[in-house]
C-alpha cells in the first residue's frame, strides 16, 4: 500500500493552535492579513503594500507534510515554488523548511524564521527536514517538520489580486 499525502496547516496561538489537514492539491491557503486555516475570505484581509520594516507582510503560513496509511519509508522531501505569482512585481516570498520542529504563533511583522528566498526550481536534494534533520525519515504515519512561508508586498505591487502561485513537494517513498 502507498502513503497518503496531505498538507497540514497550523494556525492560532501556540498555546492552543488549530491544526487541520487541507488536502493534497488545489487552492489550500492564501497569503493574507489574518491567521486562519481557510483559504476563503482573503479579500476581507488583504495585505497592505509597504516598504516599511514590519509592514506589507502576510501572516506566516505554517504548513507541513502529513503522511498516513502504510509505507516503509518517506524521506528526501523537497519543496519549491514551481509557478510564480503573476504579476510578481514587488512580491517577495521567504521561507524556512529545515529544523522548524516546533510551532510558534505566526507573525505578520518581518519573520525571523522565514528569512530565505523561496527556491523556484527543484532543489535536487532534501530541503525539508524530518525530526530536525534533512536526512531524517518517517517509517510510519507522521509529519515532516514545518515549512514556514511569508509573503511581503512592497509598494510596487500591483493593486488587487495576484494569480495563484504553485508550490511543489516531492519525496521518496519505499
Backbone bond lengths (Angstrom), bond angles and torsions (degrees), N, CA, C in turn:
res aa  C-N    CA-C-N  psi(-1)  N-CA   C-N-CA  omega(-1)  CA-C   N-CA-C  phi
1 X - - - 1.450 - - 1.523 108.99 -
2 X 1.288 116.23 151.08 1.464 122.16 -178.16 1.527 110.96 -99.94
3 X 1.323 114.87 155.91 1.458 120.76 175.72 1.519 109.88 -68.17
4 X 1.317 115.76 151.20 1.454 122.22 171.58 1.519 107.21 -106.02
5 X 1.339 115.87 130.63 1.461 121.87 -178.66 1.525 110.19 -108.21
6 X 1.329 116.38 138.14 1.458 124.21 170.01 1.517 108.36 -142.59
7 X 1.333 115.80 148.44 1.452 119.91 168.75 1.515 107.44 -77.37
8 X 1.305 116.82 138.83 1.457 122.70 175.03 1.519 107.23 -119.28
9 X 1.337 116.35 133.06 1.468 121.03 -179.73 1.516 108.91 -119.33
10 X 1.315 114.92 137.30 1.457 121.52 176.99 1.520 107.70 -115.70
11 X 1.326 116.46 136.64 1.462 120.55 178.04 1.515 109.46 -147.07
12 X 1.320 115.02 170.73 1.456 120.56 178.80 1.515 112.14 93.08
13 X 1.308 115.08 -176.04 1.450 122.53 -178.99 1.524 110.44 -64.33
14 X 1.329 116.91 138.71 1.461 120.01 -177.55 1.523 112.51 -63.10
15 X 1.337 117.90 -20.69 1.463 120.85 177.48 1.509 113.61 -72.46
16 X 1.324 117.75 -27.75 1.472 122.01 178.56 1.531 109.16 -150.91
17 X 1.329 116.54 67.43 1.471 119.65 -175.69 1.529 112.64 -71.55
18 X 1.322 114.36 159.87 1.453 122.42 172.22 1.518 107.09 -101.95
19 X 1.330 116.36 126.40 1.456 122.13 -178.89 1.518 107.87 -120.29
20 X 1.328 116.84 130.44 1.453 119.36 -179.17 1.517 112.09 -148.14
21 X 1.326 115.33 139.19 1.458 119.99 172.28 1.520 108.05 -77.02
22 X 1.344 115.78 132.72 1.456 121.75 -174.64 1.523 113.51 -99.68
23 X 1.315 118.07 -17.83 1.451 122.25 -173.33 1.515 109.20 115.23
24 X 1.312 115.73 -176.31 1.462 120.74 -175.88 1.520 113.17 -103.51
25 X 1.334 118.31 -23.04 1.460 120.24 -178.56 1.515 109.90 -155.50
26 X 1.317 114.98 166.91 1.464 121.02 180.00 1.512 110.39 106.36
27 X 1.328 116.48 -172.63 1.469 121.94 178.54 1.517 107.90 -80.25
28 X 1.331 116.13 91.06 1.458 121.14 -171.73 1.522 113.76 -94.26
29 X 1.315 117.41 -25.82 1.459 120.70 177.04 1.517 108.61 -154.25
30 X 1.333 114.82 157.11 1.463 121.37 176.17 1.518 108.68 -125.14
31 X 1.321 115.48 150.54 1.455 121.01 173.15 1.519 106.29 -82.66
32 X 1.342 116.87 122.55 1.456 119.83 -177.57 1.515 111.14 -155.54
33 X 1.315 114.78 176.10 1.457 122.83 -179.12 1.531 109.28 -90.75
34 X 1.319 115.44 48.46 1.464 122.24 176.68 1.522 107.32 -160.26
35 X 1.305 116.29 145.84 1.455 122.68 178.61 1.525 107.61 -102.72
36 X 1.329 116.24 101.98 1.459 120.44 -175.11 1.520 110.02 -146.65
37 X 1.319 116.52 161.06 1.465 121.76 179.62 1.522 113.14 -93.86
38 X 1.305 116.95 14.94 1.462 119.80 -178.63 1.526 110.58 -119.82
39 X 1.317 115.67 150.75 1.465 120.49 177.21 1.522 111.30 -86.44
40 X 1.305 117.05 -11.92 1.464 120.05 -176.28 1.525 111.04 -81.52
41 X 1.299 115.62 170.31 1.456 124.32 173.36 1.528 114.14 67.39
42 X 1.326 117.90 20.60 1.468 119.17 -179.89 1.525 111.54 -68.37
43 X 1.327 118.15 -27.86 1.470 119.52 -178.70 1.523 111.73 -69.85
44 X 1.322 117.74 -20.99 1.459 121.83 176.50 1.521 111.30 -80.76
45 X 1.340 116.52 -18.21 1.467 121.62 -175.95 1.526 110.78 -129.32
46 X 1.349 117.25 59.65 1.471 119.89 -176.87 1.525 112.04 -72.00
47 X 1.306 114.68 156.81 1.461 121.09 172.67 1.525 106.83 -84.32
48 X 1.320 116.87 126.82 1.461 121.34 179.28 1.530 107.75 -89.43
49 X 1.324 116.22 121.26 1.461 121.79 -176.73 1.526 111.16 -60.04
50 X 1.339 114.82 138.55 1.461 120.20 177.74 1.516 109.48 -164.92
51 X 1.313 116.34 147.62 1.461 122.16 173.15 1.529 111.08 -104.95
52 X 1.320 117.05 5.42 1.451 122.46 -180.00 1.528 109.89 -80.65
53 X 1.319 117.25 139.92 1.464 121.75 177.73 1.524 110.36 -51.36
54 X 1.325 115.55 135.76 1.470 125.07 177.77 1.536 114.08 71.24
55 X 1.334 119.04 11.79 1.464 122.09 176.64 1.527 109.35 -127.23
56 X 1.328 116.81 162.79 1.456 122.02 178.01 1.520 113.42 81.32
57 X 1.329 116.72 16.95 1.460 120.91 -176.74 1.521 112.92 -109.54
58 X 1.328 114.63 151.96 1.453 120.49 165.15 1.522 107.63 -78.25
59 X 1.314 115.76 166.11 1.454 118.40 164.99 1.521 107.24 -65.95
60 X 1.322 117.25 149.69 1.458 120.24 174.11 1.533 108.76 -60.14
61 X 1.321 115.57 143.29 1.461 122.81 173.16 1.532 106.31 -102.20
62 X 1.319 117.24 125.52 1.466 123.15 179.15 1.520 108.22 -111.43
63 X 1.324 116.65 101.74 1.464 121.66 179.82 1.528 109.72 -122.29
64 X 1.311 115.03 161.45 1.465 120.71 173.41 1.517 108.92 -155.65
65 X 1.306 114.92 159.71 1.459 120.73 178.60 1.524 108.59 -81.00
66 X 1.328 115.98 133.51 1.461 121.93 178.55 1.527 107.87 -117.99
67 X 1.309 116.37 119.19 1.464 122.16 -178.85 1.521 109.50 -112.50
68 X 1.325 115.19 131.92 1.463 121.48 178.17 1.523 109.17 -130.27
69 X 1.303 116.77 -178.70 1.461 126.08 -178.50 1.523 110.52 71.61
70 X 1.303 117.44 -164.31 1.468 121.67 -172.49 1.523 111.99 -98.16
71 X 1.310 115.51 133.49 1.463 122.83 174.46 1.518 107.03 -159.87
72 X 1.313 116.12 164.34 1.462 120.58 177.42 1.527 111.70 -89.24
73 X 1.346 115.47 -44.74 1.460 118.70 -175.06 1.524 110.63 -157.81
74 X 1.322 116.13 135.68 1.467 123.91 170.29 1.522 106.14 -119.60
75 X 1.338 116.73 126.79 1.457 120.60 176.70 1.524 109.83 -156.45
76 X 1.329 116.08 -175.02 1.464 122.77 177.08 1.532 112.19 55.24
77 X 1.323 116.71 50.08 1.471 120.54 -178.78 1.524 109.59 -78.66
78 X 1.331 114.66 126.90 1.464 122.39 -179.98 1.530 108.69 -123.59
79 X 1.324 116.37 138.13 1.465 122.33 -175.15 1.521 109.04 -137.54
80 X 1.343 115.45 135.79 1.460 119.59 177.83 1.526 110.36 -159.50
81 X 1.336 115.22 164.12 1.468 122.49 174.60 1.520 106.31 -88.40
82 X 1.332 116.29 109.94 1.461 120.20 -174.95 1.529 113.67 -90.71
83 X 1.327 117.50 -21.61 1.465 122.02 174.33 1.515 107.86 -135.71
84 X 1.319 116.53 126.11 1.466 121.49 -175.74 1.525 111.56 -79.84
85 X 1.315 114.71 165.40 1.459 120.97 171.73 1.521 108.54 -64.17
86 X 1.326 115.98 155.67 1.453 119.87 175.38 1.531 107.99 -142.73
87 X 1.304 119.47 116.51 1.463 125.90 -1.03 1.533 110.57 -75.25
88 X 1.320 115.93 153.69 1.462 121.59 -178.70 1.527 112.73 -107.13
89 X 1.314 116.91 -0.92 1.469 120.77 -178.54 1.525 110.29 -57.56
90 X 1.325 116.35 128.72 1.452 121.50 176.94 1.516 115.16 83.54
91 X 1.334 117.69 -4.88 1.461 121.16 -179.16 1.528 110.46 -97.32
92 X 1.307 115.91 134.24 1.456 121.90 176.72 1.514 107.93 -128.33
93 X 1.310 116.56 127.44 1.461 122.08 -178.37 1.523 108.32 -113.35
94 X 1.321 115.88 119.55 1.468 121.82 179.45 1.531 108.62 -114.44
95 X 1.337 115.00 153.85 1.463 118.64 -179.76 1.525 110.99 -152.81
96 X 1.308 115.41 169.50 1.468 124.34 167.37 1.516 106.07 -149.30
97 X 1.331 115.72 131.51 1.461 119.82 -177.18 1.516 112.58 -133.66
98 X 1.312 117.27 6.64 1.451 121.30 -176.79 1.527 109.50 -118.04
99 X 1.322 116.48 123.71 1.470 122.68 177.15 1.525 113.74 65.12
100 X 1.330 116.75 39.11 1.458 120.71 172.92 1.534 105.87 -113.58
101 X 1.317 115.31 77.65 1.456 120.95 -175.79 1.510 114.36 -88.43
102 X 1.317 117.30 -24.04 1.459 121.00 -176.32 1.517 110.92 -113.92
103 X 1.315 115.13 134.13 1.461 122.84 179.88 1.522 110.54 -78.39
104 X 1.328 116.12 137.72 1.460 122.23 169.27 1.529 107.63 -128.25
105 X 1.308 116.81 158.08 1.462 121.63 -177.90 1.527 110.32 -57.06
106 X 1.342 118.03 126.66 1.469 121.52 180.00 1.530 112.02 -62.05
107 X 1.328 114.76 149.92 1.463 121.11 177.68 1.525 110.02 -120.58
108 X 1.323 115.45 158.61 1.466 119.27 172.25 1.522 110.76 -111.73
109 X 1.331 117.01 -0.91 1.462 120.62 168.97 1.524 106.64 -75.16
110 X 1.320 117.95 175.25 1.465 120.13 179.25 1.526 109.16 -56.75
111 X 1.310 116.90 121.11 1.462 121.97 -177.50 1.521 111.19 -63.85
112 X 1.327 115.31 137.38 1.460 120.00 172.21 1.524 109.99 -95.58
113 X 1.325 116.63 -1.04 1.471 121.82 179.01 1.526 109.98 -105.28
114 X 1.324 116.85 -56.30 1.473 121.65 179.09 1.522 108.32 -81.72
115 X 1.332 116.84 89.62 1.464 121.22 -173.33 1.523 114.00 -123.09
116 X 1.332 117.36 -2.36 1.460 121.79 -176.62 1.528 108.87 -106.43
117 X 1.308 117.71 139.32 1.465 121.08 178.26 1.525 110.17 -61.79
118 X 1.318 115.71 133.09 1.467 122.76 -179.07 1.523 110.06 -61.56
119 X 1.344 118.60 131.37 1.464 119.40 175.83 1.527 110.28 -67.11
120 X 1.325 115.67 146.70 1.471 121.20 -179.56 1.525 111.51 -114.61
121 X 1.311 116.13 14.59 1.467 122.39 175.00 1.519 107.38 -148.28
122 X 1.305 115.85 160.07 1.456 121.85 177.88 1.530 108.58 -53.29
123 X 1.330 118.24 121.76 1.462 119.54 -178.35 1.537 113.63 -68.90
124 X 1.326 117.59 -14.00 1.464 120.86 176.14 1.511 115.08 86.09
125 X 1.321 117.09 -26.26 1.459 122.30 175.75 1.526 108.02 -138.56
126 X 1.313 115.97 169.34 1.465 120.62 -178.35 1.525 111.15 -55.38
127 X 1.332 115.89 133.05 1.461 121.03 171.43 1.525 111.08 -129.11
128 X 1.339 116.32 5.94 1.464 122.68 174.71 1.525 106.77 -119.73
129 X 1.316 115.56 124.51 1.460 119.06 -176.75 1.528 112.01 -85.94
130 X 1.313 113.68 159.02 1.466 123.52 172.22 1.521 105.56 -128.33
131 X 1.322 116.40 123.94 1.454 119.28 -178.76 1.514 113.54 61.71
132 X 1.335 116.80 29.62 1.448 121.48 176.85 1.516 115.69 83.18
133 X 1.331 117.19 8.88 1.458 120.25 -177.28 1.517 111.01 -137.71
134 X 1.331 116.82 138.40 1.466 120.37 175.83 1.526 111.47 -68.97
135 X 1.320 118.03 -18.16 1.466 120.81 175.28 1.526 111.34 -99.26
136 X 1.339 117.00 8.66 1.458 121.24 177.76 1.517 111.24 -68.77
137 X 1.322 115.95 164.29 1.468 120.33 179.34 1.518 110.30 -151.79
138 X 1.320 114.63 162.60 1.467 122.49 173.04 1.518 107.91 -108.04
139 X 1.319 116.76 138.69 1.468 121.04 174.09 1.525 110.93 -117.60
140 X 1.322 116.53 2.37 1.462 122.90 173.63 1.525 106.97 -154.44
141 X 1.316 115.92 173.99 1.467 121.01 -176.62 1.528 110.69 -49.20
142 X 1.337 115.76 138.57 1.454 119.95 179.74 1.505 112.26 172.85
143 X 1.321 115.17 -165.22 1.459 122.84 -172.78 1.528 111.29 -123.22
144 X 1.333 115.30 150.77 1.468 120.57 164.84 1.521 106.75 -72.66
145 X 1.327 117.00 174.38 1.457 120.10 168.27 1.531 107.54 -71.25
146 X 1.309 116.54 169.61 1.466 120.93 -177.41 1.523 112.39 -70.83
147 X 1.320 113.85 148.67 1.457 123.92 167.68 1.524 104.47 -111.21
148 X 1.314 117.05 119.25 1.466 121.48 -178.00 1.523 107.49 -107.88
149 X 1.335 116.27 127.24 1.467 122.08 -176.08 1.530 108.99 -128.99
150 X 1.331 116.00 140.94 1.463 120.62 173.56 1.524 109.39 -139.49
151 X 1.325 115.17 135.24 1.463 122.02 176.93 1.525 108.94 -101.53
152 X 1.328 115.39 130.88 1.464 121.01 173.23 1.516 108.73 -110.58
153 X 1.320 115.99 133.99 1.468 122.43 179.25 1.526 108.24 -116.34
154 X 1.325 114.92 105.57 1.462 120.73 178.60 1.515 111.45 -78.92
155 X 1.312 116.46 176.64 1.469 121.00 -174.80 1.526 113.11 -68.74
156 X 1.333 118.88 -12.73 1.462 120.00 177.19 1.531 112.40 -90.56
157 X 1.334 117.61 3.95 1.478 120.90 176.81 1.523 109.81 -63.69
158 X 1.312 115.32 144.50 1.462 119.87 173.57 1.528 109.17 -68.93
159 X 1.309 116.44 144.05 1.464 120.69 177.51 1.525 110.12 -69.39
160 X 1.310 116.26 149.86 1.466 121.10 176.54 1.520 112.39 87.54
161 X 1.326 114.94 -163.57 1.466 121.59 -176.08 1.521 111.61 -71.38
162 X 1.313 114.86 151.90 1.458 121.07 166.47 1.517 106.39 -104.02
163 X 1.299 116.47 165.98 1.460 118.84 175.09 1.520 108.38 -72.38
164 X 1.297 115.68 168.60 1.463 120.36 177.16 1.522 109.48 -71.56
165 X 1.311 115.79 139.37 1.458 121.16 169.86 1.519 106.54 -92.41
166 X 1.309 116.57 152.98 1.455 121.10 179.81 1.521 108.04 -114.36
167 X 1.316 115.73 130.42 1.459 122.32 177.31 1.521 107.96 -113.47
168 X 1.328 115.68 140.81 1.465 121.12 -178.49 1.526 109.23 -117.83
169 X 1.309 115.42 137.23 1.453 121.56 171.26 1.524 106.91 -120.14
170 X 1.294 115.10 137.91 1.461 121.76 -179.34 1.525 107.17 -135.34
171 X 1.308 117.23 141.18 1.468 120.28 -179.56 1.518 109.40 -151.63
172 X 1.312 115.43 160.91 1.456 121.39 175.84 1.517 108.42 -97.36
173 X 1.327 115.22 137.50 1.466 121.45 178.40 1.516 108.70 -130.78
174 X 1.312 114.93 134.65 1.465 119.40 174.51 1.516 109.13 -135.71
